[in-house]
Amino acid sequence: MQSAPSSAPRTERAVFRTIPVRDLDADRLLELSKQMKLSLSRADMEAVRDLFDAEGRDPTDVELEVIAQTWSEHCKHRIFNARIRHTLDGADEEVDSLFKTYVRSVTEKIMAEKPDFVLGAFVDNAGFVKLDADKAVCLKVETHNHPSAIEPYAGANTGLGGVIRDILGAGKGAKPVASLDVFCFGPPDTRQEDLRAKDVIHPLGILRGVVRGVRDYGNRMGIPTVNGAIQFDESFIYNPLVFCGTAGIIPIQDIAKEVKPGHLLIAAGGRTGKDGLKGATFSSAELTTDSHEEDQTAVQIGNPIEEKKAADFVLAARAAGLIEFVTDCGAGGFSSAAGEMLSEVGGDVWLENVPLKEPGLESWQVFISESQERMVLAVEEKHLPQLQELADTWQTEIFTLAKADGSKRLKVWHHGEAVCDLPVEKLHGAPRRELRAHWRQTVARNPKVAMRPESWTQVLKTLLADFAIVSREPIIREYDHEVQGNTVLKPLAGASGDAPQDGSVIRVDGSDQLVALACALLPEWGKNDPHAMGRACVDECVRQLVAMGANPRRIAILDNFCMGNPDNERELGALVECTKGMAQAALAYGAPFVSGKDSFYNYFITEDGPVSIPVTLLVSGFGIVEDARHVTGASLRRAGSKLCLLGRCTPGLRGSVFARHSQGAGLDGAPTWDEAESWAAYERYHELVKQGAVLAAHDVSEGGLAVALAEMGFSGKAGIKVELENVPADKECTPAEILFGETPGRLILEVPPEHVDSVVAAGAVVIGESTGERWLHLTHRGTTLVDSALADLKPLWQNGLTPYY
Amino acid sequence: MPHALLIKFPGTNCDAETARALEAADFTTEIVPVARLEPEALDRAALVVFSGGFSYGDYVMSGRIARLVTRHKLGEQLQAFVNRGGHVLGICNGFQILTQLGLLPRGSLIHNTSGRFLCRWAPLRKNGDTSPFLKALPDQFELPVAHAEGRFVGESGDAEQYVKDGRAALLYGADINGSSAGIAGLQDATGRVFGLMPHPERFIARQTHYDPDWQEAERGWGYYFFKGVADALAV
């Protein structure tokens, strides 16, 4: 069955050209960058010119493309590393790298306080956390926004395929065990005639294509897609967001890796073609109508079975101790994989060895093509025969791409001709960017808008049917979330297996520790208060993990940012504020960032001008559940339990789902909360879980308390009776805020009566009970506010997406 | 201990948990990548297993390419293995492959009526009590399903005939995918070849049930599935 590598087409000769840059002035350099679609700035191009002045010659097209890929925003995160002059409410400050100040330093502080927890952050393809004595768990989340905008199926397909390869390329090869997928789309009921640009795909087309793309990659790879979220908002119509994440497990001894002179670099997996040219630079520019016509080659084509074979090969080679270093071919293709692997030592690359999908590729195309399903391994030459045997067993192609030599130069050969010869230090030394940002925090406006709807029950029904809240069941059922047989807490559970949960918990083969996965994003909050959004996203993610039974001291998180135009000072200001808020909460919770990614230029030039997405932060996280008995779902389990609430309701509805349905209410202030109090509550909650005092727990998030209670009742096992005057709340809170406010830091607990005393001692307040009637009954000082059979509420929630998907 | 041989194609992805489930039921196991498959391997095995997944991607009809490769590799040896008393199990994609290979009653597994992939739990019921694979299970139980092509169709009257003569040993308790006569699993005339769409290997421990309060049995139903055939082989 093995197709011999020699049967693949290969290039017959080197095709490259020399491009004079040394005599060009800045304007002409910038023009060249645009002409070649390098996405390099004026300052970058000047640095390129200086580099070749020092080399005493002009670059080849291969070299310019390699530099463009390597220096792209996608690969080097230059905005997160930039020096930013930021003005907040009129006061100037300087941010010397967002990444260093608000991400890495947070993690370093936490690592110092908690040794032996984070085993690796920000260096490898994913961050690692200790699971047990000999195993680590890692997580990586990527975005694939622009490809998904112009080709939803292939974009999302390869988005997931790419992040799975990140895990296969983490350490010496981690085993992917679970995936998560988070999307931001335009509303499903957007009218076609309201789209303000030609060729833009309707949100429903995006939704269906993206979900199927994820489905067909994840299901075929045999990796359960266990967690996710979807946000719908008009601001995502032109530029949808697609986040794909994968978690992996690896023996701790296989995390450290190093390329040494003398190692061979072998590539494994799919062949190389013209698909996915310049994806890294494409993702670092804005979208326009022309993108839908011209940038199709920037989107890759996925083949999950090719990746499955490569994965089986990599995991077998790692188990046999044959891998010294491994990474995936992502953005920039071989140029970034080999470039990264040779970034310390340097070496020779031979492009004529590359098996192709089609003949006729030019030298630069072979080197930067982002054809999918390719991994690059550093190995010892003596192991080649064993590796070839494994490749034959798993039916994947391998070939020798390069050899590390200690020259500290990246030398690329094509049929004997040198097409690239760059000092690695300069190649990886992109010039630092200088940016301006400002933000003015709008103050909460008073007086409050009076809210006296005719029927609170009707308001609850409206919210349960809102796209922000409705069940994602039609989509969840398309993902195989149980393959590998380890999904203990499933995305849908309860008595009939269809009630919502706060995340998922998976078992790990060979360990008695489990892994909880959760995610949070609140783009609506970011429109007015990005700082609060940053804090709230961290809180919600941590809170969900704690709710499911994770030890609060063993939680790690990832930050994935998406924003519009970083050259717009206000948009960049929102990013700065969001980052600060996120860092504040992460420090308070001792939740280190172990990986992250950022995506810029998420805006589209419509007929009416540019439309940017709101700055959007996805916090995804994983926590260790130390005992299978600690796993806690969000569905009520029996009648006769007490319902208790941890945390406090504060006034303010800004950013809430309720505010979107009530004219003016959103202008009120945002809720306030204190991370130190929340943290103490989460620690006490975890003690209760360990004592067996918690039957079920659900976080209060979008839709507030009333929606959270209804969701707990959708288990089908019990009804709910709550006296809202018992809900801990500031005295100025209105019924709307108590019912539908989204103050972070709150958990609803189902508690067996015999444990109520210890739960109350832990700071929770009894607000009601579960009942034998399948009814939701919420009263306030004797007045009934919400009164409905759960059977009347559940279909509104459960079937909300059905007409659209 | 009986020995189980799990044949793995490119795209087979339920082999690890199926091996784990077999081991829980006291099998010894061996996963053989199809590139290394020799007919002699069958001599070591009491049970040959085709696990779930997407063999060769299932881009053409599910199981079609795997059929060609299996024929090429094993020729008539698999049938001979059954004839001399061997057991063969196909789960999900494995059921599709066994159907393609003609080791099970004639018919096809085609796209669910919804046209969608479907991941959920399905109520099931035994039809008769002839299958060793179902021996240790009660008349009604449930297992997870996850498939896009799980709807059994046969020529006119075939499905009903299989239900009547007991070859359709496993039926859905509710219509989840449009399968003719509710067929979830089929056996051959000997009862030694069995294929089913649900995934018993995903329900070995009680805690993997969606309801944390599930306690209809000591362990998950999938355990009793594999235990039943282990016991039959031990006799």
Chai-1 contact restraints between the chains, C-beta under 6 A:
chainA,res_idxA,chainB,res_idxB,connection_type,confidence,min_distance_angstrom,max_distance_angstrom,comment,restraint_id
A,M1,B,A35,contact,1.0,0.0,6.0,A-B,restraint_1
A,R215,B,F117,contact,1.0,0.0,6.0,A-B,restraint_2
A,R220,B,F54,contact,1.0,0.0,6.0,A-B,restraint_3
A,G222,B,N13,contact,1.0,0.0,6.0,A-B,restraint_4
A,G222,B,G53,contact,1.0,0.0,6.0,A-B,restraint_5
A,I305,B,P10,contact,1.0,0.0,6.0,A-B,restraint_6
A,I305,B,G11,contact,1.0,0.0,6.0,A-B,restraint_7
A,I305,B,G57,contact,1.0,0.0,6.0,A-B,restraint_8
A,K308,B,G11,contact,1.0,0.0,6.0,A-B,restraint_9
A,K309,B,P10,contact,1.0,0.0,6.0,A-B,restraint_10
A,T393,B,P33,contact,1.0,0.0,6.0,A-B,restraint_11
A,T393,B,A35,contact,1.0,0.0,6.0,A-B,restraint_12
A,T393,B,R36,contact,1.0,0.0,6.0,A-B,restraint_13
A,Q395,B,P10,contact,1.0,0.0,6.0,A-B,restraint_14
A,Q395,B,A35,contact,1.0,0.0,6.0,A-B,restraint_15
A,R477,B,L118,contact,1.0,0.0,6.0,A-B,restraint_16
A,R477,B,C119,contact,1.0,0.0,6.0,A-B,restraint_17
A,R477,B,R120,contact,1.0,0.0,6.0,A-B,restraint_18
A,E478,B,R116,contact,1.0,0.0,6.0,A-B,restraint_19
A,E478,B,F117,contact,1.0,0.0,6.0,A-B,restraint_20
A,D480,B,C119,contact,1.0,0.0,6.0,A-B,restraint_21
A,D480,B,A146,contact,1.0,0.0,6.0,A-B,restraint_22
A,H481,B,C119,contact,1.0,0.0,6.0,A-B,restraint_23
A,E482,B,P144,contact,1.0,0.0,6.0,A-B,restraint_24
A,E482,B,R202,contact,1.0,0.0,6.0,A-B,restraint_25
A,Q484,B,E17,contact,1.0,0.0,6.0,A-B,restraint_26
A,G485,B,E17,contact,1.0,0.0,6.0,A-B,restraint_27
A,G485,B,E201,contact,1.0,0.0,6.0,A-B,restraint_28
A,G485,B,R202,contact,1.0,0.0,6.0,A-B,restraint_29
A,V488,B,Q207,contact,1.0,0.0,6.0,A-B,restraint_30
A,K490,B,Y210,contact,1.0,0.0,6.0,A-B,restraint_31
A,A493,B,Y210,contact,1.0,0.0,6.0,A-B,restraint_32
A,A495,B,D211,contact,1.0,0.0,6.0,A-B,restraint_33
A,G497,B,W121,contact,1.0,0.0,6.0,A-B,restraint_34
A,G497,B,Y210,contact,1.0,0.0,6.0,A-B,restraint_35
A,A628,B,Q207,contact,1.0,0.0,6.0,A-B,restraint_36
A,G633,B,P212,contact,1.0,0.0,6.0,A-B,restraint_37
A,R637,B,D213,contact,1.0,0.0,6.0,A-B,restraint_38
